[in-house]
Amino acid sequence: MTLYTNTVPKIQVCLLLLFLFIIPLKAQDNSPIRFKTVVIDAGHGGKDSGAVGKLSQEKNIVLSIALKVGAYIKENMPDVEVVYTRSTDVFVPLDERAEIANKAKADLFVSIHGNSISNPKIYGAETFVLGLHRSEENLEVAKKENSVIILEDDYTTKYEGFDPTQPESYIIFELMQNVYLDQSIAVASLVQNQFEQRVGRHNRGVKQAGFLVLRKTSMPGILVEVGFLSNPKEEKYMMSEDGQSYIASGIFRAIRDYRDRFEARNNISVSSPALKSDHAKQSDSALDDSKKEKKASKILFRVQIASSSQKVSNEYGVLALFNDVWMYQENNMYKYTTGSSSSYKEICDILAEVRKKVPDSFIVAFDGSERVPVSSVE
C-alpha cells in the first residue's frame, strides 16, 4: 500500500516535468531565427593610438563613433544585444577582439577604424571584408591595421609567425575559406550605400584585404574605415559631434537593414510546409497540389555552406565536414552547397542538420542550372 501511494505522486511529477520541459523544447525548435547580438569593435586604444592626424588620434574618434552606434541600436532595436570589444581607452589585442565576438555568439562583427595616407587630398569612406588584397593600396591599409600586434607580447607565437610588414605573410588569406563572405559583402555594401546616399560621404567602395581582427571571427564581419585623418577637412568632420553622429547613424542603419534581411532569409529557409495545420493542408485544392508538384519537380533545393572569391578544394576548411559538396559560380564568386532534394520539406530537414556544423547556412534553389529565389518556389 505504501508503494502504491508513493508511486502516484512520482508519476504525476514525471508528467509535470514532461509538460514543462519537453513540450516547450519542441515548440522552441520551430521558433523564428532572430538576429540577437552585434559586436561593435572600436579599433586601437590605450597604448595604440592608431592613425594620428594634426588634431586628433584615431583611437578616440572611433571609440566615440562606436559608442554612438551602440546607443542607436539599443534605442531603436532593444531586442538586439550590443557587445563592445572596448568601451573605454584601453588596449585590446586583436585575437581577444575576435574571442569576445565568438564567445558572445554574435550574428555580426563591425570593426570601426579611421584611415591615413601620405596624400592629404585623398578622402572618403571604405568598408573591407576578409580576403586577399587586389591592390597595393588595400595591402597598405591591412598592414597599418595589423601592425598593432607588434605591441602585443610574444606576437610571433600568438599569430603563428605572421609579420604584418611582409607581403609574403598575406598569402595565408588567399588560402583561407571565408564561410561568411557573401553576408559580409552584403553588410559592407549596405554601409557604403548609407554613407553615400544618406550621410553624403565619398564612397570608396567595398574591398577585400587580410585583416587579422576578422580572421578568427566565426560570423559575418566587416572593417569600416570611416575617413582619412590625413585629410584636414575630413579630420575636422570626424572630430565634430555632428560628423560622428552622421557616421554612426549610417552604420546603424546598415546594421538594421542587414538584421531585417537576416531574419527574412533565415525564416524563409526554416518555415517548412510540414508545419502547416491539418486543416490548412486539407483546404488546399487538388488542382493547387497538382500545380505545386509539377513546379517542384523542376526545382532542386540545396544548402549553401560557403563562398569564396578563390576556388578551393573540397578537402579544405568547412568543406571537409561534408561528403557531398557541389559548387556553382555567381557574380565571380565560387559558392559551395551540400545536400539536394526536390522536396522543400526534406531540404528543411537537411538544413537543420547542416546548421549544427555551419550555423549560418541557408537554402538555395535551382531551376536547372539557374538559381532562383527560394521564396518563389517554396
C-alpha positions in Angstrom: 0.0 0.0 0.0 2.8 2.3 0.8 4.5 1.6 -2.5 1.3 2.4 -4.4 0.7 5.8 -2.7 4.3 6.8 -3.3 4.1 5.9 -6.9 1.2 8.1 -7.8 2.9 11.3 -6.9 6.0 10.2 -8.8 4.0 9.6 -11.9 2.4 13.0 -11.6 5.7 14.7 -11.1 7.1 12.9 -14.2 4.1 14.0 -16.3 4.5 17.6 -15.0 8.2 17.6 -15.9 7.4 16.3 -19.3 4.9 19.1 -19.8 7.2 21.8 -18.5 10.4 20.9 -20.3 9.9 18.6 -23.3 6.9 20.3 -24.8 8.4 23.8 -24.6 11.6 22.5 -26.2 9.6 21.1 -29.1 8.0 24.5 -29.6 11.3 26.2 -29.4 12.6 24.2 -32.3 10.1 25.9 -34.5 10.6 29.4 -33.2 11.8 32.1 -35.7 15.6 32.7 -36.1 16.4 36.1 -34.8 19.3 38.5 -35.1 20.3 38.7 -31.5 23.8 40.1 -31.0 26.1 42.5 -32.7 29.7 43.2 -31.6 31.0 46.7 -32.1 34.8 46.9 -32.2 36.4 50.3 -31.8 39.8 50.0 -33.3 43.1 50.5 -31.4 43.0 52.1 -27.9 45.3 52.6 -24.9 48.9 52.5 -25.9 47.9 52.1 -29.5 46.8 55.4 -30.8 46.2 54.2 -34.4 46.4 56.9 -37.1 47.4 60.3 -35.9 46.1 63.5 -37.6 47.1 67.1 -37.0 44.4 67.5 -34.3 43.3 64.0 -33.3 44.0 60.3 -32.7 42.1 57.5 -34.4 41.5 55.6 -31.2 39.4 58.5 -29.7 37.4 59.2 -32.8 36.4 55.6 -33.5 35.6 54.9 -29.8 33.2 57.8 -29.9 31.6 56.6 -33.1 31.4 53.0 -31.8 29.6 54.1 -28.7 27.1 56.2 -30.7 26.4 53.2 -33.0 25.7 51.0 -29.9 23.4 53.7 -28.5 21.4 53.9 -31.7 21.0 50.1 -31.7 19.9 50.0 -28.1 17.4 52.8 -28.6 15.9 51.5 -31.9 16.5 47.8 -31.7 16.1 47.0 -28.0 15.8 43.2 -28.7 19.4 43.2 -30.1 22.3 42.9 -27.6 25.3 45.2 -28.1 28.7 43.9 -27.1 31.7 46.3 -27.2 35.2 45.0 -27.5 36.2 48.1 -25.6 34.1 51.0 -24.2 37.0 53.0 -22.8 40.5 53.9 -23.8 42.1 50.5 -23.2 44.4 48.3 -25.3 42.7 45.1 -26.5 44.8 42.6 -28.6 43.4 41.6 -32.0 42.9 38.0 -31.1 41.0 38.9 -28.0 38.6 41.1 -30.0 37.7 38.0 -32.1 37.4 35.9 -29.0 34.9 38.4 -27.5 32.8 38.1 -30.6 32.9 34.3 -30.7 32.1 34.0 -27.0 29.1 36.3 -27.5 27.9 34.1 -30.4 27.4 37.3 -32.3 25.5 37.5 -35.5 27.6 40.3 -36.9 31.1 41.8 -36.1 31.7 45.5 -37.0 35.2 46.9 -36.6 35.4 50.7 -36.8 38.6 52.5 -37.9 40.0 55.7 -39.3 42.4 55.9 -42.2 45.6 57.8 -43.0 47.7 58.1 -46.1 50.6 60.3 -47.3 48.5 62.2 -49.8 46.3 64.7 -47.8 43.9 65.2 -50.7 42.5 61.7 -50.5 39.2 61.4 -48.6 36.1 59.2 -48.2 34.9 56.0 -46.5 35.5 52.4 -47.5 34.5 49.1 -46.0 36.6 45.9 -46.0 35.7 42.2 -45.8 38.2 39.5 -45.1 40.1 38.3 -48.2 43.1 38.7 -50.4 44.0 42.3 -51.3 43.6 43.2 -55.0 45.7 46.3 -54.9 48.8 47.6 -53.2 46.6 50.3 -51.6 44.4 47.7 -49.9 47.5 45.8 -48.7 48.9 49.0 -47.1 45.6 49.5 -45.2 45.8 45.9 -43.9 49.5 46.4 -42.9 48.6 49.5 -41.0 45.7 47.9 -39.1 47.6 44.7 -38.4 50.8 46.4 -37.2 49.1 46.8 -33.8 50.2 43.2 -33.0 53.8 44.4 -32.6 52.6 46.0 -29.3 51.4 42.6 -28.0 53.6 40.3 -26.0 55.0 37.3 -28.0 53.0 38.2 -31.1 55.1 35.9 -33.3 53.9 32.9 -31.4 50.3 34.1 -31.0 49.9 34.8 -34.7 51.9 31.8 -35.9 54.8 33.8 -37.3 52.7 36.4 -39.1 54.7 39.5 -39.9 52.4 42.4 -40.6 55.1 44.3 -42.6 55.9 41.5 -45.0 53.7 41.0 -48.1 54.6 37.2 -48.1 52.6 36.8 -44.8 49.4 37.8 -46.5 49.5 34.7 -48.8 47.6 32.9 -46.0 44.5 35.0 -46.8 44.4 33.6 -50.3 44.2 30.1 -48.8 41.6 30.9 -46.2 38.0 29.9 -46.6 35.6 32.7 -45.6 32.3 31.0 -45.0 30.6 34.3 -44.4 31.9 36.2 -47.4 28.5 36.7 -49.1 27.0 38.0 -45.9 30.0 40.2 -45.1 29.9 41.8 -48.6 26.2 42.3 -48.2 26.5 44.3 -45.0 29.6 46.1 -46.2 27.6 47.3 -49.3 24.8 48.5 -47.0 27.3 50.5 -45.0 28.7 52.1 -48.1 25.3 52.8 -49.6 24.2 54.6 -46.4 27.4 56.6 -46.3 26.9 57.8 -49.9 23.1 58.2 -50.0 22.2 59.3 -46.5 25.4 60.7 -45.0 26.8 62.4 -48.1 30.2 60.7 -47.8 32.5 60.0 -50.7 32.1 56.2 -51.4 35.4 54.5 -51.9 33.7 51.1 -52.2 33.7 47.6 -50.7 37.1 46.0 -50.7 38.9 42.9 -49.6 42.1 42.6 -47.6 43.8 40.5 -45.0 42.8 41.8 -41.5 43.8 39.7 -38.5 40.9 41.1 -36.5 38.5 39.4 -39.0 40.5 36.3 -39.4 39.1 34.3 -36.5 35.6 35.6 -36.1 33.0 32.9 -36.6 30.3 35.2 -38.0 30.0 37.8 -40.8 32.4 40.6 -40.2 33.4 44.0 -41.7 36.0 46.6 -41.1 34.8 50.2 -41.7 37.4 52.9 -42.5 35.2 55.9 -41.8 37.5 58.6 -43.3 41.0 59.9 -43.5 42.6 61.7 -40.6 45.4 62.8 -43.1 42.8 65.0 -44.9 42.4 68.2 -42.8 38.8 68.8 -43.8 37.8 65.2 -43.2 39.6 65.1 -39.9 37.6 68.0 -38.6 34.4 66.4 -39.8 35.2 63.2 -37.9 36.1 65.1 -34.8 32.9 67.0 -34.8 29.8 65.9 -32.8 27.6 66.1 -36.0 30.1 64.2 -38.1 30.4 61.4 -35.6 26.6 61.2 -35.2 26.0 61.1 -39.0 28.7 58.4 -39.5 27.3 56.3 -36.6 23.8 56.7 -37.9 24.9 55.4 -41.3 26.5 52.3 -39.7 23.4 51.8 -37.5 21.0 51.9 -40.4 23.1 49.4 -42.3 23.1 47.0 -39.4 19.3 47.5 -39.0 18.8 46.7 -42.7 21.1 43.7 -42.5 19.1 42.4 -39.5 15.9 42.6 -41.5 17.4 40.7 -44.4 19.0 38.1 -42.0 15.7 37.3 -40.3 13.7 37.3 -43.6 16.2 34.9 -45.3 16.6 32.6 -42.4 12.9 32.3 -41.5 12.0 31.6 -45.1 14.6 28.8 -45.0 13.2 27.1 -41.9 9.5 27.6 -42.5 8.7 24.1 -43.8 5.3 23.4 -45.3 5.2 20.4 -43.0 4.4 22.8 -40.2 1.0 23.7 -41.6 -2.0 22.7 -39.7 -4.1 19.7 -40.8 -7.0 22.0 -41.6 -4.7 24.2 -43.8 -3.5 21.1 -45.7 -7.0 19.8 -46.3 -8.1 23.2 -47.6 -5.6 23.1 -50.5 -7.4 22.1 -53.7 -6.3 19.1 -55.7 -5.6 21.5 -58.6 -3.2 23.5 -56.5 -1.4 20.4 -55.3 -1.0 19.3 -58.9 0.5 22.6 -59.9 2.9 22.6 -56.9 4.1 19.1 -57.6 4.6 20.0 -61.3 6.6 23.1 -60.4 8.6 21.4 -57.6 9.6 18.6 -59.9 11.7 21.1 -61.9 13.3 22.7 -58.8 16.2 21.3 -56.9 17.0 22.7 -53.4 20.5 22.8 -51.9 22.0 24.1 -48.6 24.7 26.8 -49.2 27.6 26.5 -46.7 30.4 28.7 -48.0 31.5 31.1 -50.7 34.9 32.4 -51.8 36.5 34.6 -54.3 39.0 31.9 -54.9 38.2 28.3 -55.9 39.2 25.9 -53.1 39.4 22.2 -52.6 36.6 20.2 -51.1 39.1 18.9 -48.5 39.7 22.4 -47.2 38.1 24.1 -44.2 34.4 23.8 -43.6 34.0 21.9 -46.9 35.8 18.9 -45.4 32.9 18.5 -42.9 30.6 17.2 -45.7 30.9 14.3 -48.1 28.6 15.8 -50.8 29.8 19.3 -51.8 28.6 20.9 -55.0 29.9 24.2 -56.4 28.3 26.8 -58.6 29.5 30.2 -59.8 27.7 33.5 -59.3 28.9 37.1 -59.8 32.6 36.0 -60.0 32.2 34.1 -56.7 32.6 30.4 -56.0 29.7 29.1 -53.9 29.5 25.7 -52.2 26.5 23.7 -51.2 25.7 20.4 -49.6 22.7 18.1 -49.8 20.0 18.3 -52.5 16.3 17.5 -52.8 13.3 18.4 -54.9 11.3 18.3 -51.7 11.2 21.6 -49.7 10.3 19.7 -46.6 13.2 17.3 -47.0 15.7 20.2 -47.6 14.5 21.9 -44.4 15.3 18.7 -42.5 18.8 18.7 -44.2 19.2 22.4 -43.3 18.6 21.6 -39.6 21.4 19.1 -39.6 23.8 21.2 -41.6 23.3 24.2 -39.2 24.7 22.1 -36.4 28.1 22.4 -38.2 27.6 25.7 -40.2 25.0 27.9 -38.2 24.6 30.5 -40.9 23.9 28.1 -43.8 20.8 28.6 -45.8 18.7 27.1 -48.6 19.2 28.0 -52.3 17.0 26.8 -55.2 17.8 26.0 -58.8 15.7 25.6 -61.9 18.0 23.5 -64.0 21.4 25.3 -63.7 19.8 28.7 -63.0 19.5 29.9 -59.3 16.0 31.2 -58.5 14.6 32.8 -55.3 13.5 30.3 -52.7 10.5 32.4 -51.8 9.2 31.9 -55.4 9.1 28.1 -55.3 8.7 27.0 -51.7 
